[in-house]
């Protein structure tokens, strides 16, 4: 276990080669042990954060259910409020579990995407249409702009939909009433791209370099108070990279955040 042992130098070429190989092996082992220690520390931090995130909505859910069982909700208004809160916490738990499952699948299982030829324009149109009622409820304008050229890509439609839904969810939750969300797609050379931009408060410059780090809490849309795990954007970027593309974030020229995903085009 002592990797700092050094062999004496020698003018014999064969012995010198053995010494060099021994030193290289020791350096490789030191690097491997350091990586293992870092991974173990990250694993412990990850488990602790997961336990905290799951415990918070579960504690609230159990409290409201026990309150109903004890008869604290003694009026129809209180009962309705208790049920609505319990449903909200159950939805938060469902989101947490889905995020953790996707993160584990991408980070540790290494399963490749199940690709098929899809029309990116058609997929985005369906996802925007499904989110439009929620946008109208929040007094937000949700637009979709497709490029003139067809956007066919080889991708896993469920994973790509996961990325788009995550970006739309962030935009819908953090764009003030009266604002707008713009979804667009197009071709760029040998690749295809899609973008989700909003007129919200934007991303603090200090948070941009860390935005896709697992469990990062600086950016408002990934704060625990909103029910997120801090994994949504991490999962989205890793999905895009698993497809040979990428996901980047920036602040729009006027105001608001803008996320752009790229994919190799068919």
Buried (B, 14 or more C-beta within 10 A) or exposed (E): EEEEEEEEEEEEEEEEEEBEEEEEEBEEEEEEEEEEEEEEEEEEEBEEBBEEBBEBBBEBBEBBBEBBEEEEBEEEEEEEEBBEBBEBBEEBBEBBEBBBEBBEBBBEEEEEBEBEEBBBBBBBBEBBEEBBEBBEEBEBBBEBEBBEEBBBBBBBBEBBBBBBBBBBBBBBBBBEEEBBBBBBBBBEEEBBBBBBBBBBBBBEEEBBEEBBBBBBBBBBBBEBEEBBBBBBBBBBBBBBEBBBBBBBBBBBEEEBBBBBBBBEBB
